[in-house]
Amino acid sequence: MNIIPEHIRQFCWVRVSKLWYALLLCLLTMLCVSCGYHRVETSADLPDWIHTVYVEPWENNTTETEMSIWITEALREEFLRDSGLVLTSRDDADVILTGNVESVHVSGIAYISYDRAVEERVSADLSVKLYDRKTGEEIWQLPNIHREENYYVAKELMITESLKNDALRKLSRNVAEIIHHRVTGVY
């Protein structure tokens, strides 16, 4: 036997179900709005007077002589593609972006025998600075960039070197993208 009259039970059920719907709607809204994405660094740190940038050819302390060329070209492409800072000549630039390839190391990561690698990893350590062209004052720096890229080892040395160079080019593009995003604050 039910003690609560039917019309009160129905009223309570409607209220509870509306409350659950409202709670569910709030929960879904919070999940959609707070997806966890946030910006760590922003371009607000850059002074308002910075509108143009010159990407200086990178220094290279390694035997991978083309690495600095690939990074310089990739950085210039990033700034040409972006509408934020305008890539320009050294004499017309507000700021100069300069960098250094500190080291490049190759190590085996997968072997078929103790002396025969089938996959290798190229690791690079780099540093970059952004400074005022007129005063030489440093505005921004990222001294410890470390990136790695894997590639397969072929039976022929020339093919392996080509695969390593492809990995270095990809690493250069990734580094350029990271630096561009850090400088412009676009994530």
C-alpha positions as protocol buffer text, in pm:
chain_id: "A"
residue {
  index: 1
  type: MET
  ca { x: 0 y: 0 z: 0 }
}
residue {
  index: 2
  type: ASN
  ca { x: 128 y: 345 z: -95 }
}
residue {
  index: 3
  type: ILE
  ca { x: 101 y: 622 z: 167 }
}
residue {
  index: 4
  type: ILE
  ca { x: 184 y: 910 z: -73 }
}
residue {
  index: 5
  type: PRO
  ca { x: -108 y: 1011 z: -295 }
}
residue {
  index: 6
  type: GLU
  ca { x: -66 y: 961 z: -670 }
}
residue {
  index: 7
  type: HIS
  ca { x: -76 y: 1333 z: -767 }
}
residue {
  index: 8
  type: ILE
  ca { x: 205 y: 1415 z: -514 }
}
residue {
  index: 9
  type: ARG
  ca { x: 418 y: 1124 z: -636 }
}
residue {
  index: 10
  type: GLN
  ca { x: 387 y: 1244 z: -998 }
}
residue {
  index: 11
  type: PHE
  ca { x: 468 y: 1600 z: -895 }
}
residue {
  index: 12
  type: CYS
  ca { x: 781 y: 1485 z: -708 }
}
residue {
  index: 13
  type: TRP
  ca { x: 892 y: 1269 z: -1000 }
}
residue {
  index: 14
  type: VAL
  ca { x: 859 y: 1564 z: -1240 }
}
residue {
  index: 15
  type: ARG
  ca { x: 1059 y: 1785 z: -1003 }
}
residue {
  index: 16
  type: VAL
  ca { x: 1332 y: 1524 z: -958 }
}
residue {
  index: 17
  type: SER
  ca { x: 1358 y: 1453 z: -1329 }
}
residue {
  index: 18
  type: LYS
  ca { x: 1380 y: 1827 z: -1406 }
}
residue {
  index: 19
  type: LEU
  ca { x: 1651 y: 1859 z: -1145 }
}
residue {
  index: 20
  type: TRP
  ca { x: 1844 y: 1570 z: -1303 }
}
residue {
  index: 21
  type: TYR
  ca { x: 1807 y: 1724 z: -1648 }
}
residue {
  index: 22
  type: ALA
  ca { x: 1933 y: 2059 z: -1519 }
}
residue {
  index: 23
  type: LEU
  ca { x: 2223 y: 1888 z: -1343 }
}
residue {
  index: 24
  type: LEU
  ca { x: 2310 y: 1690 z: -1655 }
}
residue {
  index: 25
  type: LEU
  ca { x: 2293 y: 2006 z: -1868 }
}
residue {
  index: 26
  type: CYS
  ca { x: 2528 y: 2188 z: -1627 }
}
residue {
  index: 27
  type: LEU
  ca { x: 2769 y: 1895 z: -1629 }
}
residue {
  index: 28
  type: LEU
  ca { x: 2776 y: 1879 z: -2010 }
}
residue {
  index: 29
  type: THR
  ca { x: 2826 y: 2255 z: -2032 }
}
residue {
  index: 30
  type: MET
  ca { x: 3119 y: 2240 z: -1791 }
}
residue {
  index: 31
  type: LEU
  ca { x: 3276 y: 1954 z: -1986 }
}
residue {
  index: 32
  type: CYS
  ca { x: 3245 y: 2141 z: -2314 }
}
residue {
  index: 33
  type: VAL
  ca { x: 3370 y: 2473 z: -2179 }
}
residue {
  index: 34
  type: SER
  ca { x: 3654 y: 2339 z: -1968 }
}
residue {
  index: 35
  type: CYS
  ca { x: 3829 y: 2107 z: -2210 }
}
residue {
  index: 36
  type: GLY
  ca { x: 4160 y: 2151 z: -2028 }
}
residue {
  index: 37
  type: TYR
  ca { x: 4327 y: 2359 z: -2300 }
}
residue {
  index: 38
  type: HIS
  ca { x: 4508 y: 2670 z: -2185 }
}
residue {
  index: 39
  type: ARG
  ca { x: 4789 y: 2890 z: -2306 }
}
residue {
  index: 40
  type: VAL
  ca { x: 5112 y: 2875 z: -2113 }
}
residue {
  index: 41
  type: GLU
  ca { x: 5282 y: 3171 z: -2276 }
}
residue {
  index: 42
  type: THR
  ca { x: 5131 y: 3458 z: -2470 }
}
residue {
  index: 43
  type: SER
  ca { x: 5252 y: 3725 z: -2705 }
}
residue {
  index: 44
  type: ALA
  ca { x: 5140 y: 3981 z: -2448 }
}
residue {
  index: 45
  type: ASP
  ca { x: 5493 y: 3951 z: -2313 }
}
residue {
  index: 46
  type: LEU
  ca { x: 5627 y: 4107 z: -2632 }
}
residue {
  index: 47
  type: PRO
  ca { x: 5629 y: 4488 z: -2639 }
}
residue {
  index: 48
  type: ASP
  ca { x: 5373 y: 4664 z: -2862 }
}
residue {
  index: 49
  type: TRP
  ca { x: 5642 y: 4821 z: -3079 }
}
residue {
  index: 50
  type: ILE
  ca { x: 5747 y: 4483 z: -3225 }
}
residue {
  index: 51
  type: HIS
  ca { x: 5597 y: 4439 z: -3572 }
}
residue {
  index: 52
  type: THR
  ca { x: 5882 y: 4304 z: -3786 }
}
residue {
  index: 53
  type: VAL
  ca { x: 6137 y: 4028 z: -3738 }
}
residue {
  index: 54
  type: TYR
  ca { x: 6454 y: 3916 z: -3912 }
}
residue {
  index: 55
  type: VAL
  ca { x: 6557 y: 3551 z: -3882 }
}
residue {
  index: 56
  type: GLU
  ca { x: 6936 y: 3546 z: -3874 }
}
residue {
  index: 57
  type: PRO
  ca { x: 7115 y: 3241 z: -4017 }
}
residue {
  index: 58
  type: TRP
  ca { x: 7175 y: 3002 z: -3730 }
}
residue {
  index: 59
  type: GLU
  ca { x: 7514 y: 2915 z: -3587 }
}
residue {
  index: 60
  type: ASN
  ca { x: 7606 y: 2549 z: -3596 }
}
residue {
  index: 61
  type: ASN
  ca { x: 7849 y: 2376 z: -3361 }
}
residue {
  index: 62
  type: THR
  ca { x: 7796 y: 2032 z: -3514 }
}
residue {
  index: 63
  type: THR
  ca { x: 7911 y: 1824 z: -3809 }
}
residue {
  index: 64
  type: GLU
  ca { x: 7555 y: 1827 z: -3946 }
}
residue {
  index: 65
  type: THR
  ca { x: 7628 y: 2135 z: -4153 }
}
residue {
  index: 66
  type: GLU
  ca { x: 7289 y: 2164 z: -4323 }
}
residue {
  index: 67
  type: MET
  ca { x: 7094 y: 2156 z: -3996 }
}
residue {
  index: 68
  type: SER
  ca { x: 7131 y: 2530 z: -3935 }
}
residue {
  index: 69
  type: ILE
  ca { x: 7021 y: 2602 z: -4293 }
}
residue {
  index: 70
  type: TRP
  ca { x: 6712 y: 2385 z: -4256 }
}
residue {
  index: 71
  type: ILE
  ca { x: 6611 y: 2551 z: -3928 }
}
residue {
  index: 72
  type: THR
  ca { x: 6667 y: 2902 z: -4064 }
}
residue {
  index: 73
  type: GLU
  ca { x: 6457 y: 2825 z: -4374 }
}
residue {
  index: 74
  type: ALA
  ca { x: 6183 y: 2659 z: -4168 }
}
residue {
  index: 75
  type: LEU
  ca { x: 6166 y: 2958 z: -3931 }
}
residue {
  index: 76
  type: ARG
  ca { x: 6143 y: 3202 z: -4220 }
}
residue {
  index: 77
  type: GLU
  ca { x: 5863 y: 2994 z: -4372 }
}
residue {
  index: 78
  type: GLU
  ca { x: 5677 y: 3000 z: -4039 }
}
residue {
  index: 79
  type: PHE
  ca { x: 5694 y: 3380 z: -4018 }
}
residue {
  index: 80
  type: LEU
  ca { x: 5597 y: 3419 z: -4384 }
}
residue {
  index: 81
  type: ARG
  ca { x: 5294 y: 3195 z: -4332 }
}
residue {
  index: 82
  type: ASP
  ca { x: 5182 y: 3383 z: -4018 }
}
residue {
  index: 83
  type: SER
  ca { x: 5016 y: 3725 z: -4022 }
}
residue {
  index: 84
  type: GLY
  ca { x: 5154 y: 3832 z: -3678 }
}
residue {
  index: 85
  type: LEU
  ca { x: 5514 y: 3948 z: -3705 }
}
residue {
  index: 86
  type: VAL
  ca { x: 5626 y: 4041 z: -4055 }
}
residue {
  index: 87
  type: LEU
  ca { x: 5947 y: 3884 z: -4183 }
}
residue {
  index: 88
  type: THR
  ca { x: 6177 y: 4153 z: -4320 }
}
residue {
  index: 89
  type: SER
  ca { x: 6540 y: 4239 z: -4387 }
}
residue {
  index: 90
  type: ARG
  ca { x: 6787 y: 4290 z: -4103 }
}
residue {
  index: 91
  type: ASP
  ca { x: 6800 y: 4670 z: -4147 }
}
residue {
  index: 92
  type: ASP
  ca { x: 6420 y: 4705 z: -4139 }
}
residue {
  index: 93
  type: ALA
  ca { x: 6348 y: 4465 z: -3852 }
}
residue {
  index: 94
  type: ASP
  ca { x: 6235 y: 4567 z: -3506 }
}
residue {
  index: 95
  type: VAL
  ca { x: 6378 y: 4246 z: -3359 }
}
residue {
  index: 96
  type: ILE
  ca { x: 6627 y: 3980 z: -3464 }
}
residue {
  index: 97
  type: LEU
  ca { x: 6579 y: 3610 z: -3398 }
}
residue {
  index: 98
  type: THR
  ca { x: 6904 y: 3420 z: -3373 }
}
residue {
  index: 99
  type: GLY
  ca { x: 6987 y: 3066 z: -3271 }
}
residue {
  index: 100
  type: ASN
  ca { x: 7250 y: 2800 z: -3235 }
}
residue {
  index: 101
  type: VAL
  ca { x: 7257 y: 2427 z: -3303 }
}
residue {
  index: 102
  type: GLU
  ca { x: 7450 y: 2320 z: -2993 }
}
residue {
  index: 103
  type: SER
  ca { x: 7475 y: 1946 z: -3058 }
}
residue {
  index: 104
  type: VAL
  ca { x: 7340 y: 1661 z: -3269 }
}
residue {
  index: 105
  type: HIS
  ca { x: 7372 y: 1298 z: -3157 }
}
residue {
  index: 106
  type: VAL
  ca { x: 7275 y: 974 z: -3327 }
}
residue {
  index: 107
  type: SER
  ca { x: 7204 y: 660 z: -3127 }
}
residue {
  index: 108
  type: GLY
  ca { x: 7059 y: 322 z: -3207 }
}
residue {
  index: 109
  type: ILE
  ca { x: 6719 y: 238 z: -3059 }
}
residue {
  index: 110
  type: ALA
  ca { x: 6636 y: -100 z: -3219 }
}
residue {
  index: 111
  type: TYR
  ca { x: 6881 y: -375 z: -3308 }
}
residue {
  index: 112
  type: ILE
  ca { x: 6867 y: -707 z: -3491 }
}
residue {
  index: 113
  type: SER
  ca { x: 7206 y: -802 z: -3347 }
}
residue {
  index: 114
  type: TYR
  ca { x: 7436 y: -638 z: -3096 }
}
residue {
  index: 115
  type: ASP
  ca { x: 7616 y: -441 z: -3369 }
}
residue {
  index: 116
  type: ARG
  ca { x: 7338 y: -390 z: -3629 }
}
residue {
  index: 117
  type: ALA
  ca { x: 7079 y: -117 z: -3565 }
}
residue {
  index: 118
  type: VAL
  ca { x: 6754 y: -119 z: -3762 }
}
residue {
  index: 119
  type: GLU
  ca { x: 6628 y: 208 z: -3618 }
}
residue {
  index: 120
  type: GLU
  ca { x: 6818 y: 511 z: -3494 }
}
residue {
  index: 121
  type: ARG
  ca { x: 6733 y: 833 z: -3316 }
}
residue {
  index: 122
  type: VAL
  ca { x: 6880 y: 1171 z: -3395 }
}
residue {
  index: 123
  type: SER
  ca { x: 6876 y: 1415 z: -3100 }
}
residue {
  index: 124
  type: ALA
  ca { x: 6945 y: 1787 z: -3123 }
}
residue {
  index: 125
  type: ASP
  ca { x: 7007 y: 2051 z: -2858 }
}
residue {
  index: 126
  type: LEU
  ca { x: 6944 y: 2409 z: -2963 }
}
residue {
  index: 127
  type: SER
  ca { x: 6912 y: 2759 z: -2821 }
}
residue {
  index: 128
  type: VAL
  ca { x: 6739 y: 3070 z: -2954 }
}
residue {
  index: 129
  type: LYS
  ca { x: 6724 y: 3440 z: -2865 }
}
residue {
  index: 130
  type: LEU
  ca { x: 6512 y: 3734 z: -2972 }
}
residue {
  index: 131
  type: TYR
  ca { x: 6670 y: 4075 z: -2931 }
}
residue {
  index: 132
  type: ASP
  ca { x: 6609 y: 4440 z: -3016 }
}
residue {
  index: 133
  type: ARG
  ca { x: 6794 y: 4531 z: -3334 }
}
residue {
  index: 134
  type: LYS
  ca { x: 6860 y: 4892 z: -3227 }
}
residue {
  index: 135
  type: THR
  ca { x: 6977 y: 4840 z: -2869 }
}
residue {
  index: 136
  type: GLY
  ca { x: 7092 y: 4478 z: -2877 }
}
residue {
  index: 137
  type: GLU
  ca { x: 6887 y: 4415 z: -2561 }
}
residue {
  index: 138
  type: GLU
  ca { x: 6765 y: 4058 z: -2522 }
}
residue {
  index: 139
  type: ILE
  ca { x: 6384 y: 4038 z: -2519 }
}
residue {
  index: 140
  type: TRP
  ca { x: 6326 y: 3666 z: -2506 }
}
residue {
  index: 141
  type: GLN
  ca { x: 6526 y: 3343 z: -2501 }
}
residue {
  index: 142
  type: LEU
  ca { x: 6478 y: 2970 z: -2500 }
}
residue {
  index: 143
  type: PRO
  ca { x: 6818 y: 2823 z: -2412 }
}
residue {
  index: 144
  type: ASN
  ca { x: 6746 y: 2450 z: -2383 }
}
residue {
  index: 145
  type: ILE
  ca { x: 6549 y: 2312 z: -2674 }
}
residue {
  index: 146
  type: HIS
  ca { x: 6588 y: 1936 z: -2705 }
}
residue {
  index: 147
  type: ARG
  ca { x: 6419 y: 1743 z: -2984 }
}
residue {
  index: 148
  type: GLU
  ca { x: 6444 y: 1388 z: -3113 }
}
residue {
  index: 149
  type: GLU
  ca { x: 6338 y: 1214 z: -3431 }
}
residue {
  index: 150
  type: ASN
  ca { x: 6358 y: 845 z: -3521 }
}
residue {
  index: 151
  type: TYR
  ca { x: 6443 y: 695 z: -3859 }
}
residue {
  index: 152
  type: TYR
  ca { x: 6503 y: 349 z: -4003 }
}
residue {
  index: 153
  type: VAL
  ca { x: 6845 y: 219 z: -4096 }
}
residue {
  index: 154
  type: ALA
  ca { x: 6873 y: 79 z: -4448 }
}
residue {
  index: 155
  type: LYS
  ca { x: 7121 y: -178 z: -4573 }
}
residue {
  index: 156
  type: GLU
  ca { x: 7287 y: 85 z: -4790 }
}
residue {
  index: 157
  type: LEU
  ca { x: 7470 y: 375 z: -4625 }
}
residue {
  index: 158
  type: MET
  ca { x: 7347 y: 637 z: -4875 }
}
residue {
  index: 159
  type: ILE
  ca { x: 6984 y: 547 z: -4811 }
}
residue {
  index: 160
  type: THR
  ca { x: 7040 y: 560 z: -4434 }
}
residue {
  index: 161
  type: GLU
  ca { x: 7202 y: 905 z: -4468 }
}
residue {
  index: 162
  type: SER
  ca { x: 6905 y: 1020 z: -4673 }
}
residue {
  index: 163
  type: LEU
  ca { x: 6664 y: 891 z: -4407 }
}
residue {
  index: 164
  type: LYS
  ca { x: 6870 y: 1064 z: -4137 }
}
residue {
  index: 165
  type: ASN
  ca { x: 6859 y: 1390 z: -4332 }
}
residue {
  index: 166
  type: ASP
  ca { x: 6481 y: 1354 z: -4367 }
}
residue {
  index: 167
  type: ALA
  ca { x: 6460 y: 1310 z: -3990 }
}
residue {
  index: 168
  type: LEU
  ca { x: 6679 y: 1619 z: -3937 }
}
residue {
  index: 169
  type: ARG
  ca { x: 6458 y: 1821 z: -4174 }
}
residue {
  index: 170
  type: LYS
  ca { x: 6147 y: 1710 z: -3985 }
}
residue {
  index: 171
  type: LEU
  ca { x: 6316 y: 1795 z: -3656 }
}
residue {
  index: 172
  type: SER
  ca { x: 6406 y: 2139 z: -3799 }
}
residue {
  index: 173
  type: ARG
  ca { x: 6045 y: 2205 z: -3899 }
}
residue {
  index: 174
  type: ASN
  ca { x: 5923 y: 2100 z: -3553 }
}
residue {
  index: 175
  type: VAL
  ca { x: 6176 y: 2327 z: -3382 }
}
residue {
  index: 176
  type: ALA
  ca { x: 6080 y: 2616 z: -3611 }
}
residue {
  index: 177
  type: GLU
  ca { x: 5713 y: 2567 z: -3530 }
}
residue {
  index: 178
  type: ILE
  ca { x: 5782 y: 2558 z: -3156 }
}
residue {
  index: 179
  type: ILE
  ca { x: 5995 y: 2873 z: -3170 }
}
residue {
  index: 180
  type: HIS
  ca { x: 5742 y: 3056 z: -3386 }
}
residue {
  index: 181
  type: HIS
  ca { x: 5462 y: 2966 z: -3147 }
}
residue {
  index: 182
  type: ARG
  ca { x: 5665 y: 3072 z: -2845 }
}
residue {
  index: 183
  type: VAL
  ca { x: 5758 y: 3406 z: -3001 }
}
residue {
  index: 184
  type: THR
  ca { x: 5412 y: 3492 z: -3135 }
}
residue {
  index: 185
  type: GLY
  ca { x: 5210 y: 3331 z: -2857 }
}
residue {
  index: 186
  type: VAL
  ca { x: 4999 y: 3127 z: -3101 }
}
residue {
  index: 187
  type: TYR
  ca { x: 4919 y: 2779 z: -2963 }
}
